[in-house]
Amino acid sequence: MAQNVQIQGINKTDRMNPHERIKNIGGANSGGGNWKLTLEKAIAGIKADKWKFWTVANGKSVWVVIAKSAQGNEYLKTEADGDQPNNLLSLPECP
């Protein structure tokens, strides 16, 4: 069974570009300290049912899902919740 994990920050290849690809996700460990995963490891963990990621934006919890670009590249995004831009892209920078 997948472990529910909150994403609290991201790293993008170009932080100032709102449409740039996420390269890392991260958050705080329950015992203290921080964790960080590459996009590839996060996607592999979702597919292996190791993790189920979620985040909070505007006071709402939303699940993070795998999506595919028109070119066939996999990426992470939040489930449709009516907020634009994608809640994941608006998270602060990961340490």
VENLIN-V665012 format. One line per field, one symbol per residue. psi: psi as a letter, one per 30 degrees, with the letter a starting at -180 (. if undefined). Layout:
psi: ???
This chain:
psi: kkkkkkkfllklfjefjfglkkflllaklfglallkkleeeeeeeeegheljkllkkhgkkklklklklffgkklklllkgfkkakeefgllkk.
